Amino acid sequence: MTEIDSKLKRVLEDYGPMLFRLATSYEWDPALRDDLLQDIAFSIWKALPTFKNEASLKTFIARVAHNRAVDHVIKRQRIADRQGSVENAAALTSKNNRHPHDRIDLLKAIRRLSLPNRQCVELMLEGFTHSEIGESLALEENTVAQRLSRGRRQLRAILNPGEPE
């Protein structure tokens, strides 16, 4: 086993649950989520040799994973647009996401956030500080704070429709 392979193994052991939750926030379908997780693992494997300890390994891994997940979302949207099945995809998603548990409702609500806000909220829920989120997403802390504020406001509106802000 090469040094990079053993590093990847440690990364997946240490950050696997976080990566799974992150992938779930971008892809609800289990088969597509598994594909995304494989893509994320491959992207991390390719990126590990470039890690320079300028940030924490956690923020480095989160940045790689989020970049890969964003690419995945964009690719899926382009495919849906080309196939003209955006309405079918939305109907399928809402049908498959019906679940009574609050955590599932929260995940569904997070998936409805705009992508920039979703990225910040997801990392916040993983316990990242504003500074770490900024490092992971290459954003200023003020921008992170704004996106988190907007994301929380959007989540309240999604989870509590009809309530005044």
MODELLER restraints for C-alpha pairs under 7 A, 6 or more apart:
rsr = mdl.restraints
at = mdl.atoms
rsr.add(forms.Gaussian(group=physical.xy_distance, feature=features.Distance(at['CA:4:A'], at['CA:45:A']), mean=6.94, stdev=0.5))
rsr.add(forms.Gaussian(group=physical.xy_distance, feature=features.Distance(at['CA:4:A'], at['CA:48:A']), mean=6.91, stdev=0.5))
rsr.add(forms.Gaussian(group=physical.xy_distance, feature=features.Distance(at['CA:8:A'], at['CA:45:A']), mean=5.93, stdev=0.5))
rsr.add(forms.Gaussian(group=physical.xy_distance, feature=features.Distance(at['CA:18:A'], at['CA:126:A']), mean=6.88, stdev=0.5))
rsr.add(forms.Gaussian(group=physical.xy_distance, feature=features.Distance(at['CA:22:A'], at['CA:122:A']), mean=6.84, stdev=0.5))
rsr.add(forms.Gaussian(group=physical.xy_distance, feature=features.Distance(at['CA:23:A'], at['CA:33:A']), mean=6.08, stdev=0.5))
rsr.add(forms.Gaussian(group=physical.xy_distance, feature=features.Distance(at['CA:23:A'], at['CA:36:A']), mean=6.59, stdev=0.5))
rsr.add(forms.Gaussian(group=physical.xy_distance, feature=features.Distance(at['CA:23:A'], at['CA:37:A']), mean=6.37, stdev=0.5))
rsr.add(forms.Gaussian(group=physical.xy_distance, feature=features.Distance(at['CA:23:A'], at['CA:69:A']), mean=6.86, stdev=0.5))
rsr.add(forms.Gaussian(group=physical.xy_distance, feature=features.Distance(at['CA:24:A'], at['CA:33:A']), mean=6.38, stdev=0.5))
rsr.add(forms.Gaussian(group=physical.xy_distance, feature=features.Distance(at['CA:25:A'], at['CA:107:A']), mean=6.17, stdev=0.5))
rsr.add(forms.Gaussian(group=physical.xy_distance, feature=features.Distance(at['CA:25:A'], at['CA:110:A']), mean=6.83, stdev=0.5))
rsr.add(forms.Gaussian(group=physical.xy_distance, feature=features.Distance(at['CA:25:A'], at['CA:111:A']), mean=5.80, stdev=0.5))
rsr.add(forms.Gaussian(group=physical.xy_distance, feature=features.Distance(at['CA:26:A'], at['CA:69:A']), mean=6.54, stdev=0.5))
rsr.add(forms.Gaussian(group=physical.xy_distance, feature=features.Distance(at['CA:26:A'], at['CA:73:A']), mean=6.99, stdev=0.5))
rsr.add(forms.Gaussian(group=physical.xy_distance, feature=features.Distance(at['CA:26:A'], at['CA:111:A']), mean=6.46, stdev=0.5))
rsr.add(forms.Gaussian(group=physical.xy_distance, feature=features.Distance(at['CA:27:A'], at['CA:33:A']), mean=5.17, stdev=0.5))
rsr.add(forms.Gaussian(group=physical.xy_distance, feature=features.Distance(at['CA:36:A'], at['CA:69:A']), mean=6.93, stdev=0.5))
rsr.add(forms.Gaussian(group=physical.xy_distance, feature=features.Distance(at['CA:40:A'], at['CA:65:A']), mean=5.37, stdev=0.5))
rsr.add(forms.Gaussian(group=physical.xy_distance, feature=features.Distance(at['CA:40:A'], at['CA:68:A']), mean=5.96, stdev=0.5))
rsr.add(forms.Gaussian(group=physical.xy_distance, feature=features.Distance(at['CA:43:A'], at['CA:64:A']), mean=6.78, stdev=0.5))
rsr.add(forms.Gaussian(group=physical.xy_distance, feature=features.Distance(at['CA:44:A'], at['CA:61:A']), mean=6.74, stdev=0.5))
rsr.add(forms.Gaussian(group=physical.xy_distance, feature=features.Distance(at['CA:44:A'], at['CA:64:A']), mean=6.27, stdev=0.5))
rsr.add(forms.Gaussian(group=physical.xy_distance, feature=features.Distance(at['CA:59:A'], at['CA:132:A']), mean=6.13, stdev=0.5))
rsr.add(forms.Gaussian(group=physical.xy_distance, feature=features.Distance(at['CA:59:A'], at['CA:135:A']), mean=6.59, stdev=0.5))
rsr.add(forms.Gaussian(group=physical.xy_distance, feature=features.Distance(at['CA:59:A'], at['CA:136:A']), mean=4.94, stdev=0.5))
rsr.add(forms.Gaussian(group=physical.xy_distance, feature=features.Distance(at['CA:60:A'], at['CA:136:A']), mean=6.19, stdev=0.5))
rsr.add(forms.Gaussian(group=physical.xy_distance, feature=features.Distance(at['CA:62:A'], at['CA:136:A']), mean=5.98, stdev=0.5))
rsr.add(forms.Gaussian(group=physical.xy_distance, feature=features.Distance(at['CA:63:A'], at['CA:136:A']), mean=4.43, stdev=0.5))
rsr.add(forms.Gaussian(group=physical.xy_distance, feature=features.Distance(at['CA:63:A'], at['CA:137:A']), mean=5.88, stdev=0.5))
rsr.add(forms.Gaussian(group=physical.xy_distance, feature=features.Distance(at['CA:80:A'], at['CA:86:A']), mean=5.45, stdev=0.5))
rsr.add(forms.Gaussian(group=physical.xy_distance, feature=features.Distance(at['CA:109:A'], at['CA:155:A']), mean=6.22, stdev=0.5))
rsr.add(forms.Gaussian(group=physical.xy_distance, feature=features.Distance(at['CA:109:A'], at['CA:158:A']), mean=6.23, stdev=0.5))
rsr.add(forms.Gaussian(group=physical.xy_distance, feature=features.Distance(at['CA:109:A'], at['CA:159:A']), mean=6.84, stdev=0.5))
rsr.add(forms.Gaussian(group=physical.xy_distance, feature=features.Distance(at['CA:110:A'], at['CA:118:A']), mean=6.07, stdev=0.5))
rsr.add(forms.Gaussian(group=physical.xy_distance, feature=features.Distance(at['CA:110:A'], at['CA:155:A']), mean=6.91, stdev=0.5))
rsr.add(forms.Gaussian(group=physical.xy_distance, feature=features.Distance(at['CA:111:A'], at['CA:118:A']), mean=6.94, stdev=0.5))
rsr.add(forms.Gaussian(group=physical.xy_distance, feature=features.Distance(at['CA:113:A'], at['CA:151:A']), mean=6.71, stdev=0.5))
rsr.add(forms.Gaussian(group=physical.xy_distance, feature=features.Distance(at['CA:113:A'], at['CA:154:A']), mean=6.85, stdev=0.5))
rsr.add(forms.Gaussian(group=physical.xy_distance, feature=features.Distance(at['CA:116:A'], at['CA:147:A']), mean=6.99, stdev=0.5))
rsr.add(forms.Gaussian(group=physical.xy_distance, feature=features.Distance(at['CA:117:A'], at['CA:147:A']), mean=4.97, stdev=0.5))
rsr.add(forms.Gaussian(group=physical.xy_distance, feature=features.Distance(at['CA:117:A'], at['CA:148:A']), mean=6.28, stdev=0.5))
rsr.add(forms.Gaussian(group=physical.xy_distance, feature=features.Distance(at['CA:117:A'], at['CA:150:A']), mean=6.91, stdev=0.5))
rsr.add(forms.Gaussian(group=physical.xy_distance, feature=features.Distance(at['CA:117:A'], at['CA:151:A']), mean=5.13, stdev=0.5))
rsr.add(forms.Gaussian(group=physical.xy_distance, feature=features.Distance(at['CA:118:A'], at['CA:151:A']), mean=6.82, stdev=0.5))
rsr.add(forms.Gaussian(group=physical.xy_distance, feature=features.Distance(at['CA:120:A'], at['CA:133:A']), mean=6.53, stdev=0.5))
rsr.add(forms.Gaussian(group=physical.xy_distance, feature=features.Distance(at['CA:120:A'], at['CA:144:A']), mean=6.53, stdev=0.5))
rsr.add(forms.Gaussian(group=physical.xy_distance, feature=features.Distance(at['CA:120:A'], at['CA:147:A']), mean=6.57, stdev=0.5))
rsr.add(forms.Gaussian(group=physical.xy_distance, feature=features.Distance(at['CA:120:A'], at['CA:148:A']), mean=6.02, stdev=0.5))
rsr.add(forms.Gaussian(group=physical.xy_distance, feature=features.Distance(at['CA:121:A'], at['CA:148:A']), mean=5.87, stdev=0.5))
rsr.add(forms.Gaussian(group=physical.xy_distance, feature=features.Distance(at['CA:121:A'], at['CA:151:A']), mean=6.47, stdev=0.5))
rsr.add(forms.Gaussian(group=physical.xy_distance, feature=features.Distance(at['CA:123:A'], at['CA:133:A']), mean=6.39, stdev=0.5))
rsr.add(forms.Gaussian(group=physical.xy_distance, feature=features.Distance(at['CA:130:A'], at['CA:141:A']), mean=5.90, stdev=0.5))
rsr.add(forms.Gaussian(group=physical.xy_distance, feature=features.Distance(at['CA:130:A'], at['CA:144:A']), mean=6.30, stdev=0.5))
rsr.add(forms.Gaussian(group=physical.xy_distance, feature=features.Distance(at['CA:130:A'], at['CA:145:A']), mean=6.94, stdev=0.5))
rsr.add(forms.Gaussian(group=physical.xy_distance, feature=features.Distance(at['CA:131:A'], at['CA:141:A']), mean=5.91, stdev=0.5))
rsr.add(forms.Gaussian(group=physical.xy_distance, feature=features.Distance(at['CA:133:A'], at['CA:144:A']), mean=6.97, stdev=0.5))
rsr.add(forms.Gaussian(group=physical.xy_distance, feature=features.Distance(at['CA:134:A'], at['CA:140:A']), mean=5.58, stdev=0.5))
rsr.add(forms.Gaussian(group=physical.xy_distance, feature=features.Distance(at['CA:134:A'], at['CA:141:A']), mean=5.61, stdev=0.5))
rsr.add(forms.Gaussian(group=physical.xy_distance, feature=features.Distance(at['CA:134:A'], at['CA:144:A']), mean=6.23, stdev=0.5))
